[in-house]
Amino acid sequence: MKLTEKISDNTAIITLEEDLSINNTENNQIETIKKTVNENNNIRIVLKNVEDIDLTVIQLLYSIKKTCEKEDKKLEFDIKLPQKLDTLLKNTGFDKQIIN
């Protein structure tokens, strides 16, 4: 997983790219994401150039969403997936769990 972070206009932008599966995710990347969410009130998560995504990363995104709701933080998702992965998320209902 390729992870980049930046702060722009008072919003923490977390960008995740490439293979978003637990096998290609380092523990420090997950901790970095959690720390960024905990330290900011406005968060934007961008998924782009995604080659694969697994349930662990989907659960991470869902957890971030629930944390932001509980702590009254503003969260925005900008998800661009290949058709195959987009269809998979829609067919399993995970798209509604994350975005809605």
TORKOL-4160 file (C-alpha; in steps of 0.2 Angstrom, whole numbers, padded with zeros to 4 digits, m for minus):
100
<pt num="1" X="0000" Y="0000" Z="0000"/>
<pt num="2" X="0006" Y="0017" Z="m0004"/>
<pt num="3" X="0001" Y="0030" Z="0009"/>
<pt num="4" X="0003" Y="0049" Z="0008"/>
<pt num="5" X="m0003" Y="0062" Z="0020"/>
<pt num="6" X="m0005" Y="0081" Z="0019"/>
<pt num="7" X="m0014" Y="0095" Z="0027"/>
<pt num="8" X="m0023" Y="0107" Z="0016"/>
<pt num="9" X="m0036" Y="0120" Z="0020"/>
<pt num="10" X="m0037" Y="0113" Z="0038"/>
<pt num="11" X="m0041" Y="0096" Z="0031"/>
<pt num="12" X="m0030" Y="0080" Z="0034"/>
<pt num="13" X="m0029" Y="0071" Z="0017"/>
<pt num="14" X="m0025" Y="0053" Z="0018"/>
<pt num="15" X="m0022" Y="0045" Z="0001"/>
<pt num="16" X="m0021" Y="0026" Z="m0001"/>
<pt num="17" X="m0015" Y="0018" Z="m0018"/>
<pt num="18" X="m0010" Y="0002" Z="m0026"/>
<pt num="19" X="m0013" Y="m0015" Z="m0017"/>
<pt num="20" X="m0024" Y="m0011" Z="m0002"/>
<pt num="21" X="m0023" Y="m0028" Z="0006"/>
<pt num="22" X="m0016" Y="m0033" Z="0023"/>
<pt num="23" X="m0002" Y="m0042" Z="0015"/>
<pt num="24" X="0005" Y="m0026" Z="0008"/>
<pt num="25" X="0001" Y="m0015" Z="0023"/>
<pt num="26" X="0014" Y="m0012" Z="0036"/>
<pt num="27" X="0008" Y="m0009" Z="0054"/>
<pt num="28" X="0015" Y="0008" Z="0055"/>
<pt num="29" X="0004" Y="0013" Z="0040"/>
<pt num="30" X="m0011" Y="0008" Z="0050"/>
<pt num="31" X="m0005" Y="0017" Z="0065"/>
<pt num="32" X="m0001" Y="0033" Z="0055"/>
<pt num="33" X="m0019" Y="0033" Z="0048"/>
<pt num="34" X="m0026" Y="0031" Z="0065"/>
<pt num="35" X="m0015" Y="0045" Z="0072"/>
<pt num="36" X="m0020" Y="0057" Z="0058"/>
<pt num="37" X="m0038" Y="0053" Z="0061"/>
<pt num="38" X="m0037" Y="0056" Z="0080"/>
<pt num="39" X="m0027" Y="0072" Z="0078"/>
<pt num="40" X="m0038" Y="0081" Z="0065"/>
<pt num="41" X="m0057" Y="0086" Z="0064"/>
<pt num="42" X="m0058" Y="0087" Z="0046"/>
<pt num="43" X="m0052" Y="0071" Z="0036"/>
<pt num="44" X="m0053" Y="0067" Z="0018"/>
<pt num="45" X="m0048" Y="0049" Z="0013"/>
<pt num="46" X="m0044" Y="0046" Z="m0006"/>
<pt num="47" X="m0042" Y="0029" Z="m0014"/>
<pt num="48" X="m0035" Y="0030" Z="m0031"/>
<pt num="49" X="m0025" Y="0019" Z="m0043"/>
<pt num="50" X="m0031" Y="0004" Z="m0033"/>
<pt num="51" X="m0025" Y="m0013" Z="m0039"/>
<pt num="52" X="m0033" Y="m0023" Z="m0025"/>
<pt num="53" X="m0043" Y="m0021" Z="m0008"/>
<pt num="54" X="m0047" Y="m0033" Z="0005"/>
<pt num="55" X="m0059" Y="m0035" Z="0020"/>
<pt num="56" X="m0046" Y="m0029" Z="0032"/>
<pt num="57" X="m0044" Y="m0012" Z="0023"/>
<pt num="58" X="m0063" Y="m0011" Z="0021"/>
<pt num="59" X="m0065" Y="m0014" Z="0040"/>
<pt num="60" X="m0051" Y="0000" Z="0043"/>
<pt num="61" X="m0061" Y="0012" Z="0033"/>
<pt num="62" X="m0078" Y="0008" Z="0041"/>
<pt num="63" X="m0069" Y="0010" Z="0058"/>
<pt num="64" X="m0063" Y="0027" Z="0053"/>
<pt num="65" X="m0081" Y="0032" Z="0048"/>
<pt num="66" X="m0088" Y="0026" Z="0065"/>
<pt num="67" X="m0074" Y="0035" Z="0075"/>
<pt num="68" X="m0078" Y="0051" Z="0065"/>
<pt num="69" X="m0096" Y="0049" Z="0068"/>
<pt num="70" X="m0094" Y="0046" Z="0087"/>
<pt num="71" X="m0082" Y="0061" Z="0089"/>
<pt num="72" X="m0092" Y="0072" Z="0077"/>
<pt num="73" X="m0078" Y="0074" Z="0065"/>
<pt num="74" X="m0080" Y="0079" Z="0047"/>
<pt num="75" X="m0076" Y="0064" Z="0035"/>
<pt num="76" X="m0076" Y="0063" Z="0016"/>
<pt num="77" X="m0072" Y="0049" Z="0005"/>
<pt num="78" X="m0065" Y="0051" Z="m0013"/>
<pt num="79" X="m0065" Y="0033" Z="m0019"/>
<pt num="80" X="m0060" Y="0029" Z="m0037"/>
<pt num="81" X="m0059" Y="0010" Z="m0039"/>
<pt num="82" X="m0058" Y="m0001" Z="m0055"/>
<pt num="83" X="m0074" Y="m0007" Z="m0061"/>
<pt num="84" X="m0071" Y="m0025" Z="m0055"/>
<pt num="85" X="m0068" Y="m0019" Z="m0037"/>
<pt num="86" X="m0082" Y="m0006" Z="m0037"/>
<pt num="87" X="m0094" Y="m0019" Z="m0043"/>
<pt num="88" X="m0088" Y="m0031" Z="m0029"/>
<pt num="89" X="m0090" Y="m0017" Z="m0015"/>
<pt num="90" X="m0108" Y="m0014" Z="m0022"/>
<pt num="91" X="m0113" Y="m0032" Z="m0023"/>
<pt num="92" X="m0107" Y="m0035" Z="m0005"/>
<pt num="93" X="m0115" Y="m0019" Z="0002"/>
<pt num="94" X="m0099" Y="m0013" Z="0008"/>
<pt num="95" X="m0100" Y="0003" Z="m0002"/>
<pt num="96" X="m0115" Y="0008" Z="0008"/>
<pt num="97" X="m0106" Y="0004" Z="0025"/>
<pt num="98" X="m0092" Y="0015" Z="0021"/>
<pt num="99" X="m0099" Y="0029" Z="0011"/>
<pt num="100" X="m0117" Y="0031" Z="0018"/>
